[in-house]
Amino acid sequence: MKNTFSSITDKLVAKYKEPVGDENIKSTNINVLLNRVKQDRKKEGRKKLLFTAATSLGVVLFGILVF
């Protein structure tokens, strides 16, 4: 009974363990990730600025047409 329990436990745990082989090792370059974050922040800032400018222009034009 003890062997059956340990074999079931081993099978369940094997799903969540990382493989030991060299071919399955993944690495990530932190500089690439940091550069991507910087670029995303710049893009987001530009989008916010463009949206604010377009909204302000729309409000001014609406104000001129109404009054």
DSSP file (Angstrom, degrees, kcal/mol; ACC not computed):
  #  RESIDUE AA STRUCTURE BP1 BP2  ACC     N-H-->O    O-->H-N    N-H-->O    O-->H-N    TCO  KAPPA ALPHA  PHI   PSI    X-CA   Y-CA   Z-CA
    1    1 A M     >        0   0    0      0, 0.0     4,-2.0     0, 0.0     5,-0.2   0.000 360.0 360.0 360.0 -35.7    0.0    0.0    0.0
    2    2 A K  H  >  +     0   0    0      1,-0.2     4,-2.2     2,-0.2     5,-0.2   0.890 360.0  51.4 -67.2 -38.8    2.9    2.3    0.8
    3    3 A N  H  > S+     0   0    0      2,-0.2     4,-2.1     1,-0.2    -1,-0.2   0.880 108.7  51.4 -66.0 -37.8    4.4    1.9   -2.7
    4    4 A T  H  > S+     0   0    0      2,-0.2     4,-2.1     1,-0.2    -1,-0.2   0.922 110.7  48.1 -64.7 -44.4    1.2    2.6   -4.4
    5    5 A F  H  X S+     0   0    0     -4,-2.0     4,-2.3     1,-0.2    -2,-0.2   0.907 112.5  48.1 -63.5 -43.0    0.7    5.9   -2.5
    6    6 A S  H  X S+     0   0    0     -4,-2.2     4,-2.4     1,-0.2    -1,-0.2   0.863 110.7  51.2 -68.7 -34.6    4.3    7.0   -3.1
    7    7 A S  H  X S+     0   0    0     -4,-2.1     4,-2.0     2,-0.2    -1,-0.2   0.891 111.2  47.8 -69.5 -37.7    4.0    6.2   -6.9
    8    8 A I  H  X S+     0   0    0     -4,-2.1     4,-2.2     2,-0.2    -2,-0.2   0.923 112.8  49.1 -66.1 -43.3    0.7    8.2   -7.1
    9    9 A T  H  X S+     0   0    0     -4,-2.3     4,-2.6     1,-0.2     5,-0.2   0.908 109.7  51.8 -61.9 -42.6    2.3   11.1   -5.2
   10   10 A D  H  X S+     0   0    0     -4,-2.4     4,-2.0     1,-0.2    -1,-0.2   0.891 109.6  49.7 -62.0 -39.8    5.4   11.0   -7.5
   11   11 A K  H  X S+     0   0    0     -4,-2.0     4,-0.8     2,-0.2    -1,-0.2   0.902 112.7  46.7 -66.2 -40.8    3.2   11.2  -10.6
   12   12 A L  H >< S+     0   0    0     -4,-2.2     3,-0.5     1,-0.2     4,-0.5   0.897 114.7  46.1 -68.2 -39.8    1.2   14.1   -9.2
   13   13 A V  H >X S+     0   0    0     -4,-2.6     3,-1.1     1,-0.2     4,-0.8   0.819 101.4  67.0 -73.0 -30.3    4.4   16.0   -8.2
   14   14 A A  H 3< S+     0   0    0     -4,-2.0     3,-0.3     1,-0.3    -1,-0.2   0.787  91.4  63.4 -62.5 -27.7    6.1   15.3  -11.5
   15   15 A K  T << S+     0   0    0     -4,-0.8    -1,-0.3    -3,-0.5    -2,-0.2   0.844 109.4  39.2 -63.2 -32.9    3.6   17.5  -13.3
   16   16 A Y  T <4 S+     0   0    0     -3,-1.1     2,-0.2    -4,-0.5    -1,-0.2   0.500  94.3  97.1-101.3  -5.4    4.8   20.6  -11.3
   17   17 A K  S  < S-     0   0    0     -4,-0.8     3,-0.0    -3,-0.3    -3,-0.0  -0.575  76.2-116.5 -83.0 148.7    8.5   20.0  -11.2
   18   18 A E        -     0   0    0     -2,-0.2    -2,-0.1     1,-0.1    -1,-0.1  -0.606  35.1-105.1 -80.4 143.3   10.7   21.7  -13.8
   19   19 A P        -     0   0    0      0, 0.0    -1,-0.1     0, 0.0     5,-0.0  -0.373  19.0-144.8 -67.7 149.7   12.6   19.4  -16.2
   20   20 A V        +     0   0    0     -2,-0.1     5,-0.1    -3,-0.0    -2,-0.0   0.679  62.4 110.0 -89.2 -19.8   16.3   19.0  -15.5
   21   21 A G  S >  S-     0   0    0      1,-0.1     3,-0.9     3,-0.1     4,-0.1  -0.176  71.0-128.9 -63.0 149.7   17.5   18.7  -19.1
   22   22 A D  G >  S+     0   0    0      1,-0.2     3,-1.3     2,-0.2    -1,-0.1   0.768 102.5  66.9 -68.8 -27.4   19.5   21.6  -20.7
   23   23 A E  G 3  S+     0   0    0      1,-0.3    -1,-0.2     3,-0.0    -2,-0.1   0.669  98.3  53.2 -71.5 -14.8   17.3   21.8  -23.7
   24   24 A N  G <  S+     0   0    0     -3,-0.9     2,-0.4     2,-0.1    -1,-0.3   0.307  78.3 116.7-102.7   8.8   14.4   23.1  -21.6
   25   25 A I    <   -     0   0    0     -3,-1.3     2,-0.4    -4,-0.1    -5,-0.0  -0.657  46.2-164.8 -82.3 128.3   16.2   26.0  -19.9
   26   26 A K        -     0   0    0     -2,-0.4     2,-0.3     2,-0.0    -2,-0.1  -0.922   4.9-171.6-112.2 137.1   14.7   29.4  -20.8
   27   27 A S        -     0   0    0     -2,-0.4     2,-0.4     2,-0.0    -2,-0.0  -0.941   7.7-156.0-127.0 153.3   16.5   32.6  -20.1
   28   28 A T        -     0   0    0     -2,-0.3     2,-0.6     4,-0.0     3,-0.1  -0.992  17.7-130.8-129.6 133.0   15.4   36.2  -20.3
   29   29 A N     >  -     0   0    0     -2,-0.4     4,-1.4     1,-0.2     3,-0.5  -0.741  12.5-153.7 -84.0 119.6   17.6   39.2  -20.8
   30   30 A I  H  > S+     0   0    0     -2,-0.6     4,-2.4     1,-0.2     5,-0.2   0.810  92.1  60.3 -65.6 -30.9   16.6   41.8  -18.2
   31   31 A N  H  > S+     0   0    0      1,-0.2     4,-2.4     2,-0.2    -1,-0.2   0.876 102.2  52.3 -65.2 -36.8   17.8   44.7  -20.5
   32   32 A V  H  > S+     0   0    0     -3,-0.5     4,-2.0     2,-0.2    -1,-0.2   0.919 111.2  47.1 -63.7 -43.1   15.3   43.7  -23.2
   33   33 A L  H  X S+     0   0    0     -4,-1.4     4,-2.0     2,-0.2    -2,-0.2   0.906 112.2  49.2 -66.2 -41.5   12.5   43.7  -20.7
   34   34 A L  H  X S+     0   0    0     -4,-2.4     4,-2.2     1,-0.2    -2,-0.2   0.895 110.7  50.2 -66.1 -39.8   13.5   47.1  -19.2
   35   35 A N  H  X S+     0   0    0     -4,-2.4     4,-2.4     1,-0.2    -1,-0.2   0.884 108.8  52.6 -64.4 -38.0   13.8   48.6  -22.7
   36   36 A R  H  X S+     0   0    0     -4,-2.0     4,-2.4     2,-0.2    -2,-0.2   0.897 108.5  50.4 -64.4 -39.6   10.4   47.4  -23.6
   37   37 A V  H  X S+     0   0    0     -4,-2.0     4,-2.2     2,-0.2    -2,-0.2   0.913 110.4  49.7 -64.3 -42.5    9.0   49.0  -20.4
   38   38 A K  H  X S+     0   0    0     -4,-2.2     4,-2.1     1,-0.2    -2,-0.2   0.920 112.1  47.7 -62.2 -43.8   10.6   52.3  -21.3
   39   39 A Q  H  X S+     0   0    0     -4,-2.4     4,-2.5     1,-0.2    -1,-0.2   0.894 110.6  51.7 -64.9 -39.9    9.2   52.2  -24.8
   40   40 A D  H  X S+     0   0    0     -4,-2.4     4,-2.4     1,-0.2    -1,-0.2   0.895 109.3  50.3 -64.3 -39.3    5.8   51.3  -23.6
   41   41 A R  H  X S+     0   0    0     -4,-2.2     4,-2.4     2,-0.2    -2,-0.2   0.906 110.7  49.3 -65.0 -41.1    5.8   54.3  -21.2
   42   42 A K  H  X S+     0   0    0     -4,-2.1     4,-2.4     2,-0.2    -2,-0.2   0.933 112.4  47.6 -63.5 -45.5    6.9   56.6  -24.0
   43   43 A K  H  X S+     0   0    0     -4,-2.5     4,-2.3     1,-0.2    -2,-0.2   0.909 112.4  49.4 -61.4 -42.4    4.1   55.4  -26.2
   44   44 A E  H  X S+     0   0    0     -4,-2.4     4,-2.3     1,-0.2    -1,-0.2   0.895 110.2  50.8 -65.7 -39.9    1.6   55.7  -23.5
   45   45 A G  H  X S+     0   0    0     -4,-2.4     4,-2.3     2,-0.2    -1,-0.2   0.903 110.5  49.2 -63.2 -42.2    2.7   59.2  -22.7
   46   46 A R  H  X S+     0   0    0     -4,-2.4     4,-2.6     2,-0.2    -2,-0.2   0.901 110.2  50.8 -64.4 -41.0    2.4   60.2  -26.3
   47   47 A K  H  X S+     0   0    0     -4,-2.3     4,-2.5     2,-0.2    -2,-0.2   0.912 111.0  48.6 -63.3 -42.1   -1.1   58.7  -26.6
   48   48 A K  H  X S+     0   0    0     -4,-2.3     4,-2.4     2,-0.2    -2,-0.2   0.911 112.4  48.4 -64.0 -42.1   -2.2   60.6  -23.4
   49   49 A L  H  X S+     0   0    0     -4,-2.3     4,-2.5     2,-0.2    -2,-0.2   0.922 112.7  47.8 -64.5 -44.6   -0.8   63.9  -24.8
   50   50 A L  H  X S+     0   0    0     -4,-2.6     4,-2.6     2,-0.2     5,-0.2   0.907 112.3  49.3 -63.1 -42.8   -2.4   63.4  -28.2
   51   51 A F  H  X S+     0   0    0     -4,-2.5     4,-2.5     2,-0.2    -2,-0.2   0.913 111.8  48.8 -63.3 -43.0   -5.8   62.6  -26.5
   52   52 A T  H  X S+     0   0    0     -4,-2.4     4,-2.6     2,-0.2    -2,-0.2   0.912 112.6  48.0 -63.8 -42.9   -5.5   65.7  -24.3
   53   53 A A  H  X S+     0   0    0     -4,-2.5     4,-2.5     2,-0.2    -2,-0.2   0.923 113.2  47.4 -64.1 -44.4   -4.7   67.9  -27.2
   54   54 A A  H  X S+     0   0    0     -4,-2.6     4,-2.3     2,-0.2    -2,-0.2   0.904 113.5  48.2 -65.2 -41.0   -7.6   66.5  -29.3
   55   55 A T  H  X S+     0   0    0     -4,-2.5     4,-2.4     2,-0.2    -2,-0.2   0.923 112.1  48.8 -65.4 -44.2  -10.0   66.8  -26.5
   56   56 A S  H  X S+     0   0    0     -4,-2.6     4,-2.5     1,-0.2    -2,-0.2   0.920 111.7  49.4 -61.9 -43.9   -8.9   70.4  -25.8
   57   57 A L  H  X S+     0   0    0     -4,-2.5     4,-2.7     1,-0.2     5,-0.2   0.905 110.6  50.9 -61.4 -42.3   -9.2   71.3  -29.4
   58   58 A G  H  X S+     0   0    0     -4,-2.3     4,-2.4     2,-0.2    -2,-0.2   0.906 110.7  48.1 -62.4 -42.6  -12.7   69.8  -29.6
   59   59 A V  H  X S+     0   0    0     -4,-2.4     4,-2.4     2,-0.2    -2,-0.2   0.911 112.6  48.7 -65.4 -42.5  -13.9   71.7  -26.5
   60   60 A V  H  X S+     0   0    0     -4,-2.5     4,-2.4     2,-0.2    -2,-0.2   0.933 113.3  46.6 -64.0 -46.3  -12.5   75.0  -27.9
   61   61 A L  H  X S+     0   0    0     -4,-2.7     4,-2.4     1,-0.2    -2,-0.2   0.901 112.7  49.9 -63.0 -40.6  -14.1   74.4  -31.3
   62   62 A F  H  X S+     0   0    0     -4,-2.4     4,-2.1    -5,-0.2     5,-0.2   0.906 110.9  50.3 -63.6 -41.2  -17.4   73.5  -29.7
   63   63 A G  H  X S+     0   0    0     -4,-2.4     4,-2.2     2,-0.2    -2,-0.2   0.887 110.8  48.6 -63.7 -40.1  -17.2   76.6  -27.5
   64   64 A I  H  < S+     0   0    0     -4,-2.4    -2,-0.2     1,-0.2    -1,-0.2   0.911 113.2  47.1 -67.3 -42.4  -16.6   78.8  -30.5
   65   65 A L  H  < S+     0   0    0     -4,-2.4    -2,-0.2     2,-0.2    -1,-0.2   0.867 116.4  43.4 -68.2 -35.9  -19.5   77.3  -32.5
   66   66 A V  H  <        0   0    0     -4,-2.1    -2,-0.2    -5,-0.2    -1,-0.2   0.906 360.0 360.0 -77.9 -42.2  -21.9   77.6  -29.6
   67   67 A F     <        0   0    0     -4,-2.2    -2,-0.2    -5,-0.2    -1,-0.2   0.424 360.0 360.0-102.3 360.0  -21.1   81.1  -28.4
